[in-house]
Amino acid sequence: MLNEPQWYSVLPPIIAIILAIKTKQVLPSLFAGIWIGCTLLYNFNPLIGLAKGFDSIIDVFSDPGDTRILIFTLLIGALITTIEKSGGVSGFVAFLENRKWVHTGLRAQILAWMTGIVIFIESNITSLVAGSVSRPLFDRYKISREKLAYLIDATAAPVCVMVPLNAWTAVIIGLIASTGMENAFGVFIQSIPYNLYAITAIILAFIVVWKNINLGPMAAAEIRTQQGQISWQSNEHSTEIPDNSNEKSSDAKESSAIFMILPILTMTLSMPAFLFLTGGGNIMKGNGPTAIFWSICAALFVCWAMLLIKKRHNISELMQFFMEGAGKLLPIATILLLALTLGDVAKSLGTGPYVAGIAGANVPAVFLAPLVFLVSGFIAFSVGSSWGTFAIMIPIAISIATTLGLSVPMFLGAALSGGIFGDHASPISDTTVVASMAAGTDHIEHVRTQLPYAMIAGIISIIGFILLSL
């Protein structure tokens, strides 16, 4: 096995990046990186490298923290599906649809923005709830659905990536821990102020609503909607809220927001309590993966208890929801598993120190964080996945920071910011597709109308990282 980092130590992540961009498939690309890395580690023998690659994946489970995070990812899927099936989401939508709260176009837009802030459990749930609540109101007050899609997209992922109570956090903390950093949760918390793109995107979206700023394609979409046409492709007119009462199932009458609110509150309040316990009385020294794991278990227990007490579902049905929800997030858990493995392989190769040495010798320190942001943005734009980008870039960014004695939270923030930025600008991103579906608008029109705002937030972020580096 290798001891000193060589030039080819950069091949595993580079090959993973190239394959991901070329094929748009993150999982096989990550595995290819693992295979190449193990081949380099074990005398350049591809057959031994393949066998050791599988062994490296299995070895991830030898770390209790990594295993806990992988299980948490499946549990969060189970919780989300249970809340949906219980009527918690539809009940929350019905609760927010009270028209006494919204009687102007401005308030309709603020409602969409606020929904994106409040629902932080999962980005797709955020998008779907915000779309369900706000779309009929946007049609009523003749505000373009493209504007709704933008507001959904500008709040869903940016909020989820900064709130330490969901699957996003599990993935990020797991990737931080894979680099050998102590107190991965504390590092994540310290990186939140440096997540410049997420912060800028959220603030910019509010300013756009407040000052009614419509740029380029968005201005054209707003004019079209004010003239009564909902989309460029349709003659459907936006005159009043459609009546969907006949489409609602009988279960909708029994829907209640409490089935969503109480589990989320349980998870939110449990997190600091478990951090306090695992940190020996110091929240910042708490074990993040353990706290997240037990918080989601507590939320799932409360959700199940309510449904059983109220006789809404039996144990058999709840187990069915559990398996269905866990299955939905199995791809994410698999990405995380392979990402942790690739991180371990890259660590053995010395990829991080080698890249840090090259970057430190050739790139002025003031431009390193902006460079991490731009590279992450390019990968996410090309792949259409912020999760896949995090898997590749977080270990590299942290290695650069630790090797050169720079701010780890800032470089982590740069990697996260770039991933969200590229994901927002990408026409092949799943979050972009979900946001356009939730708003009921054309996917490409959403990309066109959102891009100017994403670019503004991206430029502000680059300037911010340069100023912070100074």
TILUMDO-441105 format. One record per residue (C-alpha): x, y, z; residue number from 1. Coordinates in steps of 0.1 Angstrom, whole numbers, plus 5000, padded with zeros to 4 digits. Layout:
<sites>
+------+------+------+------+
!   c1 !   c2 !   c3 ! pami !
+------+------+------+------+
!    X !    Y !    Z !  NUM !
...
+------+------+------+------+
</sites>
This chain:
<sites>
+------+------+------+------+
!   c1 !   c2 !   c3 ! pami !
+------+------+------+------+
! 5000 ! 5000 ! 5000 !    1 !
! 5010 ! 5036 ! 4994 !    2 !
! 5023 ! 5058 ! 5021 !    3 !
! 5033 ! 5091 ! 5004 !    4 !
! 5007 ! 5109 ! 4982 !    5 !
! 5015 ! 5107 ! 4945 !    6 !
! 5001 ! 5126 ! 4915 !    7 !
! 4977 ! 5097 ! 4907 !    8 !
! 4961 ! 5101 ! 4942 !    9 !
! 4938 ! 5126 ! 4926 !   10 !
! 4925 ! 5101 ! 4900 !   11 !
! 4897 ! 5085 ! 4921 !   12 !
! 4877 ! 5118 ! 4927 !   13 !
! 4886 ! 5131 ! 4892 !   14 !
! 4873 ! 5099 ! 4875 !   15 !
! 4842 ! 5100 ! 4897 !   16 !
! 4836 ! 5136 ! 4887 !   17 !
! 4841 ! 5130 ! 4849 !   18 !
! 4819 ! 5098 ! 4849 !   19 !
! 4792 ! 5116 ! 4869 !   20 !
! 4792 ! 5145 ! 4845 !   21 !
! 4793 ! 5122 ! 4814 !   22 !
! 4767 ! 5096 ! 4826 !   23 !
! 4746 ! 5117 ! 4850 !   24 !
! 4748 ! 5086 ! 4873 !   25 !
! 4763 ! 5093 ! 4907 !   26 !
! 4763 ! 5057 ! 4921 !   27 !
! 4783 ! 5039 ! 4895 !   28 !
! 4806 ! 5070 ! 4892 !   29 !
! 4814 ! 5068 ! 4929 !   30 !
! 4820 ! 5031 ! 4928 !   31 !
! 4844 ! 5036 ! 4898 !   32 !
! 4863 ! 5060 ! 4919 !   33 !
! 4865 ! 5035 ! 4948 !   34 !
! 4876 ! 5008 ! 4924 !   35 !
! 4904 ! 5029 ! 4908 !   36 !
! 4915 ! 5041 ! 4943 !   37 !
! 4918 ! 5005 ! 4956 !   38 !
! 4936 ! 4994 ! 4925 !   39 !
! 4962 ! 5022 ! 4931 !   40 !
! 4965 ! 5012 ! 4967 !   41 !
! 4970 ! 4975 ! 4961 !   42 !
! 4999 ! 4973 ! 4935 !   43 !
! 4978 ! 4985 ! 4906 !   44 !
! 4960 ! 4952 ! 4903 !   45 !
! 4924 ! 4958 ! 4891 !   46 !
! 4911 ! 4924 ! 4903 !   47 !
! 4925 ! 4929 ! 4938 !   48 !
! 4913 ! 4965 ! 4936 !   49 !
! 4878 ! 4953 ! 4929 !   50 !
! 4877 ! 4929 ! 4958 !   51 !
! 4892 ! 4955 ! 4981 !   52 !
! 4867 ! 4980 ! 4969 !   53 !
! 4838 ! 4959 ! 4981 !   54 !
! 4857 ! 4952 ! 5014 !   55 !
! 4861 ! 4990 ! 5018 !   56 !
! 4823 ! 4995 ! 5014 !   57 !
! 4817 ! 4968 ! 5041 !   58 !
! 4843 ! 4984 ! 5064 !   59 !
! 4822 ! 5016 ! 5066 !   60 !
! 4798 ! 4996 ! 5088 !   61 !
! 4826 ! 4990 ! 5113 !   62 !
! 4823 ! 5027 ! 5123 !   63 !
! 4793 ! 5031 ! 5147 !   64 !
! 4789 ! 5068 ! 5138 !   65 !
! 4788 ! 5061 ! 5100 !   66 !
! 4763 ! 5032 ! 5105 !   67 !
! 4741 ! 5053 ! 5127 !   68 !
! 4740 ! 5080 ! 5100 !   69 !
! 4731 ! 5055 ! 5073 !   70 !
! 4702 ! 5041 ! 5095 !   71 !
! 4691 ! 5077 ! 5103 !   72 !
! 4688 ! 5084 ! 5066 !   73 !
! 4664 ! 5055 ! 5062 !   74 !
! 4645 ! 5065 ! 5094 !   75 !
! 4639 ! 5100 ! 5081 !   76 !
! 4623 ! 5085 ! 5050 !   77 !
! 4601 ! 5064 ! 5071 !   78 !
! 4590 ! 5094 ! 5092 !   79 !
! 4583 ! 5115 ! 5060 !   80 !
! 4561 ! 5088 ! 5045 !   81 !
! 4543 ! 5082 ! 5078 !   82 !
! 4535 ! 5119 ! 5081 !   83 !
! 4522 ! 5120 ! 5045 !   84 !
! 4500 ! 5089 ! 5049 !   85 !
! 4486 ! 5101 ! 5083 !   86 !
! 4472 ! 5132 ! 5066 !   87 !
! 4497 ! 5154 ! 5084 !   88 !
! 4509 ! 5172 ! 5052 !   89 !
! 4474 ! 5176 ! 5037 !   90 !
! 4462 ! 5188 ! 5071 !   91 !
! 4490 ! 5214 ! 5073 !   92 !
! 4481 ! 5225 ! 5037 !   93 !
! 4445 ! 5229 ! 5047 !   94 !
! 4455 ! 5249 ! 5078 !   95 !
! 4476 ! 5273 ! 5057 !   96 !
! 4449 ! 5277 ! 5030 !   97 !
! 4428 ! 5299 ! 5053 !   98 !
! 4421 ! 5328 ! 5031 !   99 !
! 4417 ! 5352 ! 5060 !  100 !
! 4455 ! 5352 ! 5062 !  101 !
! 4461 ! 5359 ! 5025 !  102 !
! 4441 ! 5386 ! 5007 !  103 !
! 4467 ! 5402 ! 4984 !  104 !
! 4493 ! 5390 ! 4959 !  105 !
! 4521 ! 5402 ! 4982 !  106 !
! 4508 ! 5381 ! 5011 !  107 !
! 4505 ! 5351 ! 4987 !  108 !
! 4542 ! 5354 ! 4978 !  109 !
! 4552 ! 5359 ! 5015 !  110 !
! 4532 ! 5327 ! 5023 !  111 !
! 4551 ! 5307 ! 4997 !  112 !
! 4584 ! 5321 ! 5010 !  113 !
! 4575 ! 5314 ! 5047 !  114 !
! 4563 ! 5279 ! 5039 !  115 !
! 4598 ! 5272 ! 5025 !  116 !
! 4614 ! 5284 ! 5057 !  117 !
! 4591 ! 5266 ! 5081 !  118 !
! 4590 ! 5231 ! 5065 !  119 !
! 4626 ! 5220 ! 5068 !  120 !
! 4622 ! 5183 ! 5073 !  121 !
! 4629 ! 5175 ! 5036 !  122 !
! 4633 ! 5196 ! 5005 !  123 !
! 4607 ! 5177 ! 4983 !  124 !
! 4581 ! 5180 ! 5011 !  125 !
! 4589 ! 5217 ! 5013 !  126 !
! 4583 ! 5221 ! 4976 !  127 !
! 4551 ! 5201 ! 4975 !  128 !
! 4535 ! 5218 ! 5005 !  129 !
! 4545 ! 5253 ! 4993 !  130 !
! 4531 ! 5245 ! 4958 !  131 !
! 4499 ! 5230 ! 4971 !  132 !
! 4492 ! 5259 ! 4994 !  133 !
! 4503 ! 5288 ! 4972 !  134 !
! 4495 ! 5278 ! 4936 !  135 !
! 4458 ! 5286 ! 4937 !  136 !
! 4465 ! 5319 ! 4954 !  137 !
! 4491 ! 5328 ! 4929 !  138 !
! 4465 ! 5321 ! 4901 !  139 !
! 4439 ! 5341 ! 4919 !  140 !
! 4461 ! 5372 ! 4923 !  141 !
! 4477 ! 5368 ! 4888 !  142 !
! 4512 ! 5361 ! 4899 !  143 !
! 4532 ! 5339 ! 4876 !  144 !
! 4537 ! 5303 ! 4885 !  145 !
! 4573 ! 5308 ! 4875 !  146 !
! 4576 ! 5332 ! 4904 !  147 !
! 4562 ! 5305 ! 4927 !  148 !
! 4586 ! 5279 ! 4914 !  149 !
! 4615 ! 5303 ! 4920 !  150 !
! 4603 ! 5310 ! 4956 !  151 !
! 4600 ! 5273 ! 4963 !  152 !
! 4634 ! 5265 ! 4949 !  153 !
! 4651 ! 5294 ! 4966 !  154 !
! 4639 ! 5283 ! 5001 !  155 !
! 4636 ! 5245 ! 5000 !  156 !
! 4672 ! 5232 ! 4996 !  157 !
! 4689 ! 5263 ! 5011 !  158 !
! 4669 ! 5260 ! 5043 !  159 !
! 4673 ! 5222 ! 5045 !  160 !
! 4711 ! 5224 ! 5040 !  161 !
! 4715 ! 5247 ! 5071 !  162 !
! 4690 ! 5231 ! 5095 !  163 !
! 4707 ! 5203 ! 5116 !  164 !
! 4675 ! 5181 ! 5118 !  165 !
! 4671 ! 5163 ! 5085 !  166 !
! 4687 ! 5138 ! 5060 !  167 !
! 4708 ! 5166 ! 5045 !  168 !
! 4725 ! 5171 ! 5079 !  169 !
! 4731 ! 5133 ! 5082 !  170 !
! 4749 ! 5132 ! 5049 !  171 !
! 4770 ! 5163 ! 5055 !  172 !
! 4780 ! 5153 ! 5091 !  173 !
! 4789 ! 5118 ! 5078 !  174 !
! 4811 ! 5132 ! 5051 !  175 !
! 4828 ! 5156 ! 5076 !  176 !
! 4834 ! 5127 ! 5100 !  177 !
! 4849 ! 5106 ! 5072 !  178 !
! 4878 ! 5131 ! 5069 !  179 !
! 4888 ! 5124 ! 5105 !  180 !
! 4876 ! 5157 ! 5119 !  181 !
! 4866 ! 5156 ! 5155 !  182 !
! 4832 ! 5169 ! 5165 !  183 !
! 4818 ! 5168 ! 5130 !  184 !
! 4785 ! 5183 ! 5142 !  185 !
! 4802 ! 5213 ! 5158 !  186 !
! 4821 ! 5219 ! 5125 !  187 !
! 4788 ! 5218 ! 5106 !  188 !
! 4772 ! 5243 ! 5130 !  189 !
! 4802 ! 5266 ! 5126 !  190 !
! 4799 ! 5264 ! 5088 !  191 !
! 4763 ! 5277 ! 5087 !  192 !
! 4773 ! 5314 ! 5086 !  193 !
! 4797 ! 5306 ! 5057 !  194 !
! 4770 ! 5289 ! 5036 !  195 !
! 4768 ! 5322 ! 5017 !  196 !
! 4748 ! 5310 ! 4987 !  197 !
! 4720 ! 5295 ! 5008 !  198 !
! 4718 ! 5326 ! 5030 !  199 !
! 4719 ! 5349 ! 5000 !  200 !
! 4693 ! 5329 ! 4980 !  201 !
! 4669 ! 5331 ! 5009 !  202 !
! 4673 ! 5368 ! 5015 !  203 !
! 4673 ! 5376 ! 4978 !  204 !
! 4640 ! 5357 ! 4974 !  205 !
! 4624 ! 5379 ! 5001 !  206 !
! 4637 ! 5411 ! 4985 !  207 !
! 4623 ! 5400 ! 4952 !  208 !
! 4589 ! 5396 ! 4968 !  209 !
! 4591 ! 5428 ! 4988 !  210 !
! 4603 ! 5450 ! 4960 !  211 !
! 4586 ! 5431 ! 4932 !  212 !
! 4619 ! 5426 ! 4913 !  213 !
! 4613 ! 5408 ! 4880 !  214 !
! 4643 ! 5403 ! 4858 !  215 !
! 4644 ! 5392 ! 4821 !  216 !
! 4622 ! 5361 ! 4815 !  217 !
! 4605 ! 5366 ! 4849 !  218 !
! 4593 ! 5400 ! 4839 !  219 !
! 4578 ! 5385 ! 4807 !  220 !
! 4561 ! 5358 ! 4827 !  221 !
! 4546 ! 5383 ! 4851 !  222 !
! 4532 ! 5404 ! 4822 !  223 !
! 4517 ! 5373 ! 4806 !  224 !
! 4501 ! 5362 ! 4839 !  225 !
! 4487 ! 5397 ! 4846 !  226 !
! 4470 ! 5395 ! 4811 !  227 !
! 4453 ! 5363 ! 4823 !  228 !
! 4474 ! 5336 ! 4807 !  229 !
! 4489 ! 5311 ! 4832 !  230 !
! 4516 ! 5296 ! 4809 !  231 !
! 4531 ! 5302 ! 4774 !  232 !
! 4518 ! 5268 ! 4762 !  233 !
! 4483 ! 5270 ! 4776 !  234 !
! 4452 ! 5292 ! 4771 !  235 !
! 4442 ! 5284 ! 4807 !  236 !
! 4432 ! 5317 ! 4825 !  237 !
! 4441 ! 5327 ! 4861 !  238 !
! 4408 ! 5342 ! 4873 !  239 !
! 4399 ! 5322 ! 4903 !  240 !
! 4409 ! 5293 ! 4926 !  241 !
! 4398 ! 5260 ! 4911 !  242 !
! 4375 ! 5239 ! 4932 !  243 !
! 4393 ! 5206 ! 4941 !  244 !
! 4369 ! 5195 ! 4967 !  245 !
! 4357 ! 5166 ! 4946 !  246 !
! 4392 ! 5154 ! 4941 !  247 !
! 4400 ! 5151 ! 4978 !  248 !
! 4397 ! 5116 ! 4994 !  249 !
! 4375 ! 5109 ! 5023 !  250 !
! 4407 ! 5107 ! 5044 !  251 !
! 4413 ! 5144 ! 5038 !  252 !
! 4384 ! 5152 ! 5061 !  253 !
! 4403 ! 5135 ! 5089 !  254 !
! 4436 ! 5152 ! 5080 !  255 !
! 4451 ! 5171 ! 5108 !  256 !
! 4482 ! 5193 ! 5109 !  257 !
! 4490 ! 5180 ! 5144 !  258 !
! 4503 ! 5147 ! 5127 !  259 !
! 4530 ! 5168 ! 5111 !  260 !
! 4536 ! 5195 ! 5136 !  261 !
! 4540 ! 5174 ! 5167 !  262 !
! 4566 ! 5149 ! 5153 !  263 !
! 4586 ! 5178 ! 5139 !  264 !
! 4585 ! 5197 ! 5172 !  265 !
! 4596 ! 5165 ! 5190 !  266 !
! 4625 ! 5161 ! 5167 !  267 !
! 4634 ! 5198 ! 5170 !  268 !
! 4633 ! 5198 ! 5208 !  269 !
! 4650 ! 5164 ! 5212 !  270 !
! 4680 ! 5174 ! 5192 !  271 !
! 4695 ! 5199 ! 5217 !  272 !
! 4685 ! 5176 ! 5246 !  273 !
! 4705 ! 5146 ! 5231 !  274 !
! 4734 ! 5169 ! 5222 !  275 !
! 4735 ! 5180 ! 5258 !  276 !
! 4734 ! 5144 ! 5271 !  277 !
! 4761 ! 5131 ! 5247 !  278 !
! 4783 ! 5162 ! 5252 !  279 !
! 4784 ! 5157 ! 5290 !  280 !
! 4765 ! 5190 ! 5296 !  281 !
! 4780 ! 5209 ! 5266 !  282 !
! 4758 ! 5210 ! 5236 !  283 !
! 4786 ! 5220 ! 5212 !  284 !
! 4806 ! 5189 ! 5223 !  285 !
! 4776 ! 5166 ! 5217 !  286 !
! 4777 ! 5136 ! 5193 !  287 !
! 4758 ! 5149 ! 5162 !  288 !
! 4751 ! 5115 ! 5146 !  289 !
! 4739 ! 5100 ! 5179 !  290 !
! 4717 ! 5131 ! 5187 !  291 !
! 4702 ! 5131 ! 5152 !  292 !
! 4696 ! 5093 ! 5154 !  293 !
! 4677 ! 5095 ! 5187 !  294 !
! 4658 ! 5126 ! 5177 !  295 !
! 4644 ! 5110 ! 5146 !  296 !
! 4636 ! 5079 ! 5167 !  297 !
! 4617 ! 5101 ! 5192 !  298 !
! 4598 ! 5118 ! 5164 !  299 !
! 4588 ! 5085 ! 5148 !  300 !
! 4577 ! 5071 ! 5182 !  301 !
! 4555 ! 5101 ! 5188 !  302 !
! 4540 ! 5099 ! 5153 !  303 !
! 4532 ! 5062 ! 5157 !  304 !
! 4518 ! 5067 ! 5192 !  305 !
! 4494 ! 5094 ! 5180 !  306 !
! 4482 ! 5072 ! 5150 !  307 !
! 4477 ! 5042 ! 5172 !  308 !
! 4459 ! 5060 ! 5200 !  309 !
! 4436 ! 5077 ! 5176 !  310 !
! 4431 ! 5044 ! 5158 !  311 !
! 4440 ! 5059 ! 5124 !  312 !
! 4463 ! 5030 ! 5115 !  313 !
! 4473 ! 4997 ! 5129 !  314 !
! 4508 ! 4983 ! 5135 !  315 !
! 4507 ! 4964 ! 5101 !  316 !
! 4500 ! 4996 ! 5082 !  317 !
! 4526 ! 5016 ! 5101 !  318 !
! 4552 ! 4990 ! 5092 !  319 !
! 4542 ! 4992 ! 5056 !  320 !
! 4546 ! 5030 ! 5057 !  321 !
! 4580 ! 5024 ! 5074 !  322 !
! 4593 ! 5001 ! 5047 !  323 !
! 4579 ! 5023 ! 5019 !  324 !
! 4595 ! 5054 ! 5033 !  325 !
! 4629 ! 5038 ! 5040 !  326 !
! 4629 ! 5025 ! 5005 !  327 !
! 4624 ! 5059 ! 4991 !  328 !
! 4656 ! 5072 ! 5007 !  329 !
! 4676 ! 5040 ! 5000 !  330 !
! 4692 ! 5057 ! 4970 !  331 !
! 4704 ! 5086 ! 4992 !  332 !
! 4717 ! 5061 ! 5018 !  333 !
! 4736 ! 5043 ! 4991 !  334 !
! 4751 ! 5075 ! 4978 !  335 !
! 4762 ! 5083 ! 5013 !  336 !
! 4777 ! 5048 ! 5018 !  337 !
! 4797 ! 5050 ! 4986 !  338 !
! 4807 ! 5086 ! 4994 !  339 !
! 4820 ! 5075 ! 5028 !  340 !
! 4839 ! 5047 ! 5012 !  341 !
! 4855 ! 5070 ! 4986 !  342 !
! 4865 ! 5094 ! 5013 !  343 !
! 4883 ! 5065 ! 5032 !  344 !
! 4901 ! 5054 ! 5000 !  345 !
! 4911 ! 5090 ! 4992 !  346 !
! 4924 ! 5094 ! 5027 !  347 !
! 4945 ! 5063 ! 5024 !  348 !
! 4959 ! 5077 ! 4991 !  349 !
! 4966 ! 5111 ! 5006 !  350 !
! 4944 ! 5128 ! 4980 !  351 !
! 4935 ! 5157 ! 5002 !  352 !
! 4971 ! 5167 ! 5013 !  353 !
! 4983 ! 5163 ! 4977 !  354 !
! 4955 ! 5186 ! 4963 !  355 !
! 4961 ! 5210 ! 4991 !  356 !
! 4998 ! 5212 ! 4984 !  357 !
! 4993 ! 5218 ! 4947 !  358 !
! 4966 ! 5244 ! 4954 !  359 !
! 4986 ! 5261 ! 4981 !  360 !
! 5016 ! 5264 ! 4957 !  361 !
! 4997 ! 5277 ! 4927 !  362 !
! 4966 ! 5295 ! 4939 !  363 !
! 4967 ! 5325 ! 4962 !  364 !
! 4950 ! 5317 ! 4995 !  365 !
! 4924 ! 5344 ! 4990 !  366 !
! 4911 ! 5326 ! 4960 !  367 !
! 4910 ! 5291 ! 4974 !  368 !
! 4875 ! 5292 ! 4990 !  369 !
! 4860 ! 5309 ! 4959 !  370 !
! 4876 ! 5282 ! 4938 !  371 !
! 4861 ! 5255 ! 4959 !  372 !
! 4827 ! 5272 ! 4955 !  373 !
! 4831 ! 5274 ! 4917 !  374 !
! 4843 ! 5238 ! 4913 !  375 !
! 4814 ! 5225 ! 4935 !  376 !
! 4790 ! 5246 ! 4915 !  377 !
! 4803 ! 5233 ! 4882 !  378 !
! 4800 ! 5197 ! 4893 !  379 !
! 4765 ! 5202 ! 4907 !  380 !
! 4754 ! 5219 ! 4875 !  381 !
! 4767 ! 5191 ! 4854 !  382 !
! 4755 ! 5162 ! 4875 !  383 !
! 4723 ! 5178 ! 4887 !  384 !
! 4728 ! 5166 ! 4923 !  385 !
! 4740 ! 5186 ! 4953 !  386 !
! 4743 ! 5153 ! 4973 !  387 !
! 4767 ! 5138 ! 4948 !  388 !
! 4787 ! 5170 ! 4947 !  389 !
! 4789 ! 5170 ! 4985 !  390 !
! 4802 ! 5135 ! 4984 !  391 !
! 4831 ! 5144 ! 4961 !  392 !
! 4839 ! 5180 ! 4973 !  393 !
! 4835 ! 5180 ! 5011 !  394 !
! 4865 ! 5157 ! 5018 !  395 !
! 4887 ! 5177 ! 4993 !  396 !
! 4877 ! 5211 ! 5007 !  397 !
! 4883 ! 5200 ! 5043 !  398 !
! 4917 ! 5185 ! 5034 !  399 !
! 4927 ! 5218 ! 5017 !  400 !
! 4917 ! 5238 ! 5048 !  401 !
! 4934 ! 5215 ! 5074 !  402 !
! 4966 ! 5211 ! 5054 !  403 !
! 4971 ! 5248 ! 5047 !  404 !
! 4959 ! 5259 ! 5082 !  405 !
! 4928 ! 5277 ! 5068 !  406 !
! 4892 ! 5279 ! 5082 !  407 !
! 4876 ! 5245 ! 5079 !  408 !
! 4840 ! 5259 ! 5085 !  409 !
! 4846 ! 5284 ! 5056 !  410 !
! 4858 ! 5258 ! 5032 !  411 !
! 4830 ! 5235 ! 5042 !  412 !
! 4806 ! 5264 ! 5036 !  413 !
! 4821 ! 5270 ! 5002 !  414 !
! 4816 ! 5234 ! 4992 !  415 !
! 4780 ! 5233 ! 5004 !  416 !
! 4772 ! 5267 ! 4988 !  417 !
! 4786 ! 5256 ! 4955 !  418 !
! 4766 ! 5224 ! 4955 !  419 !
! 4734 ! 5243 ! 4962 !  420 !
! 4742 ! 5270 ! 4936 !  421 !
! 4750 ! 5245 ! 4908 !  422 !
! 4719 ! 5224 ! 4917 !  423 !
! 4697 ! 5255 ! 4914 !  424 !
! 4711 ! 5265 ! 4881 !  425 !
! 4710 ! 5230 ! 4866 !  426 !
! 4682 ! 5220 ! 4842 !  427 !
! 4687 ! 5183 ! 4852 !  428 !
! 4685 ! 5188 ! 4889 !  429 !
! 4658 ! 5168 ! 4908 !  430 !
! 4650 ! 5198 ! 4930 !  431 !
! 4645 ! 5220 ! 4899 !  432 !
! 4621 ! 5194 ! 4885 !  433 !
! 4602 ! 5190 ! 4917 !  434 !
! 4599 ! 5228 ! 4922 !  435 !
! 4584 ! 5233 ! 4887 !  436 !
! 4560 ! 5203 ! 4892 !  437 !
! 4549 ! 5217 ! 4926 !  438 !
! 4543 ! 5251 ! 4910 !  439 !
! 4525 ! 5237 ! 4880 !  440 !
! 4548 ! 5254 ! 4855 !  441 !
! 4570 ! 5243 ! 4826 !  442 !
! 4603 ! 5229 ! 4837 !  443 !
! 4625 ! 5248 ! 4812 !  444 !
! 4606 ! 5281 ! 4819 !  445 !
! 4614 ! 5276 ! 4856 !  446 !
! 4651 ! 5272 ! 4848 !  447 !
! 4651 ! 5303 ! 4825 !  448 !
! 4633 ! 5326 ! 4849 !  449 !
! 4653 ! 5314 ! 4880 !  450 !
! 4687 ! 5316 ! 4864 !  451 !
! 4693 ! 5354 ! 4867 !  452 !
! 4685 ! 5353 ! 4904 !  453 !
! 4707 ! 5322 ! 4909 !  454 !
! 4736 ! 5340 ! 4891 !  455 !
! 4732 ! 5372 ! 4912 !  456 !
! 4733 ! 5351 ! 4944 !  457 !
! 4763 ! 5332 ! 4931 !  458 !
! 4783 ! 5363 ! 4923 !  459 !
! 4775 ! 5378 ! 4957 !  460 !
! 4787 ! 5345 ! 4972 !  461 !
! 4820 ! 5346 ! 4953 !  462 !
! 4826 ! 5382 ! 4964 !  463 !
! 4817 ! 5372 ! 5000 !  464 !
! 4842 ! 5343 ! 5000 !  465 !
! 4870 ! 5366 ! 4987 !  466 !
! 4862 ! 5392 ! 5014 !  467 !
! 4861 ! 5365 ! 5041 !  468 !
! 4894 ! 5351 ! 5029 !  469 !
! 4911 ! 5385 ! 5032 !  470 !
+------+------+------+------+
</sites>
